[in-house]
Amino acid sequence: MTRGVVVSNRVMALWRSQIGKKIVMAVTGIVLIGFVIAHMIGNLKLFEGANEINAYSRFLREVGQPELSYGRLLWLVRIVLLVCVALHIIAALQLTRMSWAARPDGYTVKRELETTFAGRMMRWGGVVLAAFIIFHLFHMTGGLVGFEPGQFRHLAVYQNVLAAFAVWPVAIFYIVAMGALCLHLTHGIWSMLQTLGWSTARNEAMLKIVSNVIGIAVFLGFSSVPVAVLAGWLH
């Protein structure tokens, strides 16, 4: 019992430290980056036609059967992702507060850690992404907003996407949100690699290129769908 208390205290002590919060952001970031890439690849099945993307949607809900009931594994994944998002946001906010508190009064020196455009946009981009996640859950996942009555159909992903992005303000919002995600990834992946100690003087330039490539690829992959709908390439 005493050992459990000691371990618990060590975990809490790590969480309260800056390095602990950075580790939490790095670990949750790995999970979220993996999901984003997998989700993007799944979305690109839209270009293979309605049968492919709709079958993929059914597959995601049938994985784990018969050991798990229909859709159970998908909900477990969603819960893990939401927990990661919550921890990521909380750690980021608390790190920001700790950074501000550490600054002396009358602090006027330029922020050295935010020299890139992506770095300066991290906080505002995070706000945009948080708003996007909430909207996306109500929109594409639940069909509770953005659709005419009876327009949203369960498991009819292809038809739902066409109906959703036919509304151009919604399509533009998705593209803007993906732009924010691109900037978040290019800066966030680089910061994560530094936190985990994977960045060295020898591989620094390569890792920056990798971070930029992943961010741009994710932006192009996700944005291609609303652009294709608006352009009439998907119908």
C-alpha positions in Angstrom: 0.0 0.0 0.0 2.8 2.4 0.9 4.6 1.6 -2.4 1.5 2.4 -4.3 1.3 5.8 -2.6 5.0 6.5 -3.3 4.5 5.6 -7.0 1.4 7.8 -7.1 3.3 10.7 -5.6 6.1 10.3 -8.1 3.6 10.4 -11.0 1.9 13.5 -9.6 5.3 15.1 -9.0 6.3 14.4 -12.6 2.9 15.7 -13.9 3.4 19.0 -11.9 6.8 19.6 -13.5 7.5 21.2 -16.9 9.3 18.1 -18.2 6.4 15.9 -17.1 3.9 18.0 -19.0 6.1 18.0 -22.1 6.4 14.2 -21.9 2.6 14.0 -21.6 2.2 16.2 -24.7 4.8 14.1 -26.6 3.2 10.8 -25.8 -0.4 11.9 -26.5 1.0 13.6 -29.6 2.3 10.3 -30.9 -1.1 8.7 -30.4 -2.9 11.6 -32.1 -0.5 11.9 -35.0 -0.9 8.1 -35.6 -4.7 8.6 -35.6 -4.6 11.6 -37.9 -2.5 9.8 -40.5 -4.7 6.7 -40.4 -7.9 8.8 -40.6 -6.5 10.7 -43.6 -5.7 7.4 -45.4 -9.2 6.1 -44.6 -10.8 9.4 -45.9 -8.9 9.0 -49.2 -11.0 5.9 -49.9 -13.7 8.4 -50.9 -11.9 8.7 -54.3 -12.5 4.9 -54.8 -16.2 5.4 -54.7 -19.2 5.0 -52.4 -18.9 1.2 -52.0 -15.3 1.3 -50.8 -15.7 4.1 -48.2 -19.0 2.8 -46.9 -17.6 -0.7 -46.6 -14.6 0.7 -44.7 -17.0 2.5 -42.3 -18.8 -0.8 -41.6 -15.5 -2.6 -41.2 -14.4 -0.1 -38.4 -17.6 -1.0 -36.5 -17.2 -4.8 -37.0 -13.6 -5.0 -35.9 -13.3 -7.1 -32.7 -16.4 -9.2 -33.3 -17.5 -11.6 -31.9 -15.3 -11.0 -28.8 -16.6 -7.4 -28.7 -20.0 -6.3 -29.7 -20.7 -4.2 -32.8 -19.0 -0.8 -32.6 -17.4 -1.5 -29.1 -13.8 -1.3 -30.2 -14.4 1.9 -32.2 -15.9 3.5 -29.1 -12.9 2.4 -27.0 -10.6 4.0 -29.6 -12.7 7.2 -29.5 -12.5 7.3 -25.7 -8.7 6.9 -25.7 -8.4 9.6 -28.4 -10.6 12.0 -26.4 -8.6 11.4 -23.2 -5.4 12.1 -25.2 -6.9 15.3 -26.6 -7.9 16.4 -23.1 -4.5 15.7 -21.6 -2.8 17.3 -24.5 -4.8 20.5 -24.1 -4.5 20.6 -20.3 -0.7 20.1 -20.4 -0.4 22.8 -23.1 -2.4 25.3 -21.1 -0.5 24.6 -17.9 2.8 24.8 -19.7 1.8 28.2 -21.0 0.8 29.5 -17.6 4.1 28.2 -16.1 6.0 29.9 -18.8 4.2 33.2 -18.2 4.7 32.9 -14.5 8.5 32.4 -14.9 8.9 35.6 -16.8 10.1 38.7 -14.8 8.0 41.8 -14.7 8.4 44.1 -17.7 9.5 41.1 -19.9 10.1 42.5 -23.3 12.5 40.1 -24.9 11.2 38.3 -28.0 10.0 34.8 -27.4 12.9 32.6 -28.6 10.9 29.5 -28.6 8.4 30.9 -31.1 10.6 32.1 -33.9 8.8 30.3 -36.6 5.4 31.2 -38.0 4.1 27.7 -37.0 5.4 28.3 -33.5 3.6 31.6 -33.1 0.4 30.1 -34.5 0.5 27.0 -32.2 -1.9 28.5 -29.5 -4.4 30.0 -31.9 -4.2 26.9 -34.1 -4.9 24.8 -31.0 -8.1 26.9 -30.4 -9.2 26.4 -34.0 -8.5 22.7 -33.8 -10.4 22.3 -30.5 -13.4 24.1 -32.1 -13.1 21.9 -35.2 -13.0 18.7 -33.2 -16.3 19.6 -31.4 -17.9 20.6 -34.6 -16.7 17.5 -36.4 -18.1 15.2 -33.7 -21.5 16.9 -34.0 -21.3 17.2 -37.8 -19.8 14.1 -39.5 -19.9 11.7 -36.6 -23.3 12.4 -35.2 -25.1 14.2 -38.0 -26.6 16.6 -35.5 -25.6 19.8 -37.2 -25.0 20.9 -40.8 -27.6 18.6 -42.4 -31.2 19.0 -43.5 -33.7 16.8 -41.6 -33.3 13.2 -42.7 -30.3 14.0 -44.9 -27.7 12.4 -42.7 -27.7 8.6 -43.0 -25.9 6.2 -40.7 -22.9 4.4 -42.5 -23.6 6.2 -45.8 -20.3 8.1 -45.5 -19.9 8.9 -49.2 -23.4 10.5 -49.4 -23.0 12.3 -46.1 -19.7 13.8 -47.2 -21.1 15.0 -50.5 -24.1 16.6 -48.7 -21.8 18.2 -46.0 -19.3 19.8 -48.3 -21.8 21.0 -50.8 -22.4 23.7 -48.2 -19.3 25.9 -49.1 -18.9 27.6 -45.7 -18.6 24.2 -44.1 -16.0 23.1 -46.7 -14.0 26.2 -46.2 -14.0 25.8 -42.5 -12.7 22.3 -42.9 -9.9 23.5 -45.1 -8.9 26.3 -42.7 -8.9 23.8 -39.8 -6.6 21.5 -41.8 -4.3 24.5 -42.4 -4.2 24.9 -38.6 -3.6 21.2 -38.2 -0.7 21.4 -40.7 1.0 24.2 -38.8 0.3 22.4 -35.5 1.9 19.2 -36.8 5.0 20.8 -38.4 5.9 22.6 -35.1 4.5 19.9 -32.8 6.3 17.0 -34.3 9.5 18.9 -34.1 9.0 19.8 -30.5 8.0 16.2 -29.7 11.2 14.8 -31.2 13.2 17.3 -29.1 11.3 16.3 -25.9 11.9 12.6 -26.5 15.6 13.3 -27.1 15.5 12.1 -30.7 16.9 15.3 -32.1 20.6 15.7 -32.5 22.9 18.2 -34.2 23.4 15.6 -37.0 19.8 14.8 -37.8 18.2 18.2 -36.9 17.8 19.4 -40.5 16.4 16.0 -41.6 13.9 15.9 -38.7 12.6 19.4 -39.6 12.1 18.3 -43.2 10.2 15.2 -42.0 8.0 17.3 -39.7 7.2 19.7 -42.6 6.5 16.9 -45.0 4.1 15.1 -42.6 2.2 18.4 -41.9 1.9 19.3 -45.6 0.9 15.7 -46.6 -1.9 15.7 -43.9 -3.2 19.1 -45.1 -3.3 18.0 -48.8 -4.8 14.6 -48.0 -7.7 16.0 -45.8 -8.3 19.1 -47.9 -8.5 17.2 -51.1 -11.9 15.9 -50.1 -13.8 19.2 -49.6 -12.0 20.6 -52.6 -13.0 17.7 -54.8 -16.7 18.0 -53.7 -16.7 21.8 -54.3 -15.1 21.2 -57.7 -17.6 18.5 -58.7 -15.0 15.8 -58.9 -16.9 13.7 -56.4 -20.6 13.2 -57.2 
